[in-house]
Every structure is written in structure tokens, then in C-alpha cells.
Amino acid sequence: MRLDNHLLLKYGAAILISSLLMTSCSKNDAGNQAGQQMPPLPVNIHKVQKRDIPITLEYPARIKSVQQVQVVARVPGTLEKKFFKEGSFVSEGTLLYQIDPSRYEAVYELALAQLNIAEATAKEAERNWQRVEKLYEQNALSQREYDIALSAYETTQAQVKAAEAAVKNAKVDLDYTQIKATASGSIGQNLQDIGSYVGTAATNSLLTIITQSNPIYAEFALSDMEVLKKRYTLSHGSWQNITAAKLPVKIVTPAGDAYEQLGVFDFLDNLVDPQTATIKARATFDNKEGILIPGLFVRVVIEGLVQKDTYAIPQKAVMQDPSGSYIYVMREGKAAKLPIKIDNTIRNSEVVVLDGLKGDEEIILDNLTKIRPGSPVMSAEDFGKMMAARAANTSKGQE
């Protein structure tokens, strides 16, 4: 019989008390004193046993973009056009802005013309060199004439390369007048008005920011890893490379809602922050719907850890006083106060007990506000049996 059957226990206690009162009326003074003793309080109990316990660790975290790209002007000029809608998704290579290309087109055309001149001059020098080389082999020219022709040929070849570089440089500047997305993601606010003169200085170069939001990171800090290693075992993998274990991670939003996509614990820094004594860690999540926004504060719950061969008790049995946590246990029919040291709250509303238990305790789970050290108590099961037997004896007496 369980204490959950409140009705039975209520009426059972009433019958027991009534019986004691009736007995006291028909006894002598010694009997009266016995009848006035407090009946035992029925309680549910939990028998302690060691077992392997799945552990979940919870930490505050901040959502961070995998990549955040600043879109800047790389050549100065007047901003002529904008081709995107603020807050929309843009793909890498999408045209975002147009800077007035007139001057850069002119420079490019001039560079092309100078390249043509250099190439024509080089061809003439090459032909002259070929003639000189043949005459020199026939001993029809002096060494000086040979050297002059060779030098002119080599100079014009170098001039062609310089002209080609000038054309390439002019083409790069011209292409920079079309500002394109260098990454895919959500594009932010336009920071420069159309018609403004933009340049390469810090004050007027930044045009907008592209934030990559899929996948997305949740960054958090782990406490001392050596403590974690001593307390917990990975369900698979090893502590030497915890990221290879691919521990599942879930996100709980500030509103208390769980994000539907599970993430993966995939990064652990190799340095300890000396100010906080913590290690930076990260989990990666799919964010195709864009629900998780960079900068959002959430909580991450890490699963896949096990605390082996330990005690876990119902959280409702744990009470607090100025000295710390304690529980009530049943010893020889009486309640006894037992100080304990607990770890974090885990699944199924249990807590891990680090110290204070031996393994033979019977922990009291209810009526905790009614009992005190030394209060007579009885397990609900035994109390139910006692009341059933008393009811049967009463029935036989009436017959």
C-alpha cells in the first residue's frame, strides 16, 4: 500500500487514533499514559542504491555567427546604386553597390593604349634584334652594336610587362567599383547613403555587414576540466579528445523553450582563462530558419556524460538549513537528520549525492515539514498493512 492513496492513510490514521482513545478510556492510569503517545507518521521512503547516472550539464551561452563579413569600399568614388534589401539573404557574389566607374574606365582604357604602344615597340625591337643577331654572327657588326640592339629588345620586353601590370591594376580598380558579397548570409543596414562619396578611410569605407547564420555557434565556458574528468565519464569517446565524442547539445531560449535542432559539441580551447578559470567551448547548430540570432543569450544543455557507481536521490527529499543540505532517514522507527553534500540537478528531478550516504539508508520523501529528529515514523507500506490488519480484527470483533 502506497502513501499516494491519501484517502486510505487519512482514514487509517483516524481509525488508529480513535482506537487509541477508546482504549485509553477503559484502561488504568498507566494505560492512559500509553494511549497518549504519538502514533507513527506514515511516510514514503526511498532505499539508496548505487548506479550509473546519465548527467546533463547546463551553462549560459551566447549565439555567435560563424562568419561576419564587413562590406567595404576598396576604391574611392561616389556611391551610385544599391542593389539589395536590408535584412534580406544574399548569396556570395551578389552585386550590392555600384561606385561611379567613369574615372576608372578612363584609367583602364589609357592602360590598354599604353600596353598596345609597348607591344608595338617591343615587336620593332625584336625584329631589329633578329637582324642584328644574324649580322653579328657573320661578323658584319661590332660588339657594341650587338649590345645596343639586345638592350633595346630586353627593355621593350620589360616595358610590355609593366604595361600589362598597369592594365591589370586598372582592371582591378574598375572591378572594385562593383561591390559584391564576399560571403552568403543575412545583410544588415545600409551605412552609406546613395550619392555619398565613399573611400578607403575608416570613417567612410564601411558600407554594410553580412552575417552568416547557418550554421551558427553557441559559445560558452566550461568549468575546470580536471574536475569534470574526475566526476564524469563520456558515454562514448575519451576525455583526451572530447570534441571527437560529438556530445549532443540542446539550446534553451530565455523564454524557456527548447530549440528543436540538437547541436554538436565541436570545439574546446587549449587555454584556460586566468581571470575566470574556465575554458572557452563551442557547439554548432543548424539554423536554416534563422531562429537563432547572433548576440542572443541562451542556455546550453550538454548530454552524453555518465557519473558511474554513485548515489542519486529524489530532489524533493533534500532540505536546506544554514549548515547546508540534509535529508531525513528512517532509523529504528524514528526520523533522523542526515547532512549530505550534493552535486547538480539531473534528469527525473534527482540530485547526485557526493558525500554523506553509505548505501543502507531509507530516505523519507514526504511529510518533511511535519517531522523532526526523533519523530516516530513508519513506512507507508507497513502502515497500510497495519491498518488493514486492524480493520480485519475490528470486523471479527463486531461479528
N, C-alpha and C positions, 0 to 999 in steps of 0.2 A: 504494500500500500504506500502511495507517494503523498508527499505534502501538497502536491499540486491540487489534490482533492481537498480544497479548503473547507468545503461544507462538512465532509466527514470529520475532519480534525476539529472543526469548531464544535460540532455537536458531541464528538467524542470527549473533548475536554470538559464540556458542560456536564456530561454524564459522570465523568470521573470526579469532578468537584462536588456534584450533588451527592454522589455516593459517599464521598469522604465526609460531607456534612451530616448525612443521615447516620453514618457510623458513629460520628462524634457525639450525637445526641443520646446514643444508647450505651456509651462507654463511661468508665470512671474518669477521674481527672487525668490519669496517665494516658488514657485513650484520647482524651481531649487534646493533649499536647501533641500526640502523634498525628491527630487529624488536622491540626493547624499547619503542618509542614507543607511547603510549596510543592505542588506536583511538578514533574519534569516537563520542560517545554519541548514539544516535538519540533525537530529540525531536519532538513535535508542535509546530507553530508556528501563530501567528495573524497574518495580514497586516493591518495597520492601514488602515482606510478611514473617511473622514468620512461621517456620515449624520445624519438627523433621528431623535432618540431619544425615545420616549414616557417621561415622567418620572412617578414616583409619590412624593409627599411624605408623610411619616408624622410624626404628632405625638401626644403624650399628651393625653387629653381626659377630661372629666368629664360624666357624664349628668346632665341637669338638666330638671326639669319645665317644661313650657310655662307652667303656671299652678299656683300653690299657694295655696289659699284657707284662711284661718283662720275657723273657725266660732265665733262668739262670741255670748254673751247680750247682747241690746240693751235688755232691761229687767230689773230685779232681781226675784227671786222664788225659790220652791222648785222644784227640778227634779223633775217628777213621773214622766215616762216617757222611755224611749229606744226608737227605732223602727228601728234599723239594727244590722247585724252588723259588728263591727270587721274591717277589711281587705277588705270587700266593695266592689263597684262601686255607686255611687249616681248617679242622674240629677239634673240641675238641677231644683229644685222639690220634690224628695222630702222628706217630713216626717222630721226627725231627732230632735227633742226636743219635749217639752211642759212649759212652765213653768205653775205654778198660775195659772189665769186669773181666779180669783174676784174679787180686788180690781179688776182691770182691766175686768171685765164690769160691776161696780158703777159705776165711774167713767164708763164708756161710756153706761150707762143714765141716769145723772144728767145727762150732757151732752145726751143726746137730750131729756130732760124740759125742761132749760133752753132748748133750741132751740125746743121747742113753745111755751113761755111767751113767748119773744122773738118768735116769729112771730105769736102771738095779739095781743100788744101792738102789733106793727107794723101788723097789719091794722086794729086800732082806730084807731091814729094816722093811717093812710092815709084811712080813712073820714071822720074828723074834718077832716083837711086838705082833702079834696074839698068838704065842706060850707063850710068857711071860705073857700075859694078862690072859690066861687060868690057868697057873700055879699059878699066883698071887691070883686068885680067890679061888684056892684050898689051899692057904696058904703054897705053896711049895717054894716061892721065897720071898726074903726080899723086903722092900720098895725101897731100893737103886737100886737093880737090875731092879725093875719095872721102876723107874725113868730114869735109863740109857737107857733102851730099848725104852721108849716113846720119850726121847730126840733124840735118833738116828733116829727114824721114822720121827719125825717132821723136823729134819734137812735135811734129804734126800728129803722130800716133798718141802722144800724151795729151795733146790738146783735144783730140776726139774723146778720150776717156773723161777729161774734165768737163767737156760739153755734155756728155751722156749723164754724168753725175748731176750737173746743173738741171738737166731736163727731169731726171728722177726726183730731185729735191723740189722742183717747181710743181711736179705732178702730185707729190705727197701733200704739199700745202694746198693745192687745189682740191684734192680729195677731202682734206680736213674741213673744207667749207661745208661739206655734207656730214653732219654729226649723226653717227649711227649707234645703236645699242650694242654694247660690248658683252652683254650677258642677258639672259632671259629672266624675267621677273616682273614684279609689280613696280610701276613707275610712279614716282612721287610728284610733289608740287613743282610747277614751273617756277624757277627762281629768277629768271631774267625776262623782262617784257620784250615783245617783238618791237623792233626799231631801236633797241638799246645797242650801244657799242660794247661788245664783249672782247676780252683779251686773255692773256695768259697769266695775269697777276692774280693773287689770291682773292682780291676784292671783286673781280668781275669775271672769273673763269668758270665758276661752278654754275651749271645750268639746271640740273636735277639729279635725283638719286634713284637708282634701280635696286630693288631689294629682292633677292631670290628667296622664295618662301617655301619651296618644295624640292627636296626635303628640308626639314628645319631642325634646329638644335634646341635642346633643353640643357642649360648649363647649371651645375650645382657643385657643392663642395662636400667631399666625404670626410668623415672624422678619421682619427688615427687608424691607418690600415692594419697595423700590428694588432690592435685591439680587435678589429673585425676578424682577422685571421685566427686569433685565439678562440673567439667565441663561436664562429660560424664556419660551416663547410659549404662549398659550392655544390649544387645538385649535379653539375657536370662541369668538367674543365678543372683548372687549377688556379690557385691564387697567383702563381708566377706570371700568368698572362690572363688576368681576369677578363679583359675585353674579348678574348677568344671564346669565352664561355657563352657570349651572346645572351646575357641575362635579360629577361623581359622587363620592360619598364612601362608603367602607365602614368598618365597625367591626370591630376585632379585640378580643375579650374577654381578660381576664387569663389565661384558660386556653389562649389561642392559637387559639380558634375564631372563625371569621368569622360575623358576624351576617348572616342571609340577605337582609335588606332593604337595598338601597342607599339612601343619603340624598342630600340636595342641599345644596351649599354656598350658603347664602342670606343670610348676614349678615357684614359686616366693619365693625368700629367705625371711627370717623373720628378717633380719638385714639390716640396711642402712649403706652403705659405707661412713664413715665420711669425707673422702677426696673428694669424688665426689658427695655426697648427692644423690646417686642413689641406686636402689635395683637390685640385680642380678636376672635375669629371664632366662627362657629356653623354647624352643619349640622343639618338637620331630618330625622327618620326616622319612618316609620310604626311603631307599636308596639302593634298590635291585640291581640297575645297577651300583652302586659305583660312581655316577657322583659327589656327594659331597665329597670332600676330607678334612680330618681333617686339621685345620690350615687355611683354605680358609676364606677370609674376604668377607662378603656379606652384603646385607641389608634385614631386615625382615619387612614385612608389616602386621600389626595386624588389623583384621577386627572384626565386631561384636559389635562395640561401637556406641552409638547414642548420639548426642547433641540435647536435647529437647528444643522446643519452642525458636528458635534462628533465627538469620538472616544469610543468605548466599547469596553472590552476585557473578556475573561473575568475574573471576580473571583479565580479560582484562580491567575491569573498574578501577582497582586500580593503582594509580601512586605514586611515591615516590619523596620527596624532603628532604632537610636537617632536617626538623622538624618531618618527619615520613611519614606515609601513608595517602593518601587522595583520594577523588573521586570528580567528578563534578556532580552536580544535577541541574535539570531544575526547576527554580522558577520564575513564572510570565513571562515566555518567555525569561529568561536570564539564563546564566550559573553561578552557584555559587560553590565555592570551599568548600568542607566539610572534615575536618580531621576525620580519623577513626582509630581504633585500631583493628588489625586483628589477627586471630589465624592461624592455619596451613592450607596448601592447601589440599583440599579434592577431592572427585570424581567429574567428569564432569567439571573440571577446575574452580571450585568455591573456594572461601575463606570464612571462618566464620568471621563475624564481632562481636567483643566483646564489642565495645563501639563506640558511635558516631551516631547511627541511632535511629530514633523514630518510623519508620514504615510507614510514609507517603511520603517518598522521591521518586522522579523519577530520577533514576541514568542514566547518559549519558554513552553510551557504545562505541561510536566511534567518529572519528574526534577530538580526545582528544588533538592532537598536534596543532590543528588549533584554538581552543577556549581558551579564557582567562576569568577570572572572569568578569561578566557583559556582555559578548558577547551575542548577540541575537541568540536564538536557537528556533527550532520548531521540534516537534516530526515528524519522517518520515511519520507516518500515516497522520497527519494533513497536512503536506507539500504536500503529494500526492493528498489529496482531494482538496487543494487549487489550485494546478496546473491543476487538471482535470477540476475544475470549470472555471479557467481562459481560458483553451483551448476551453471549450464549448462556453464561451462568445465571444471569438475571432472568432469562427466558425460562430456564429449567425451574428456577425457584417459584416463578409465577404458576407453573403447571402443578 
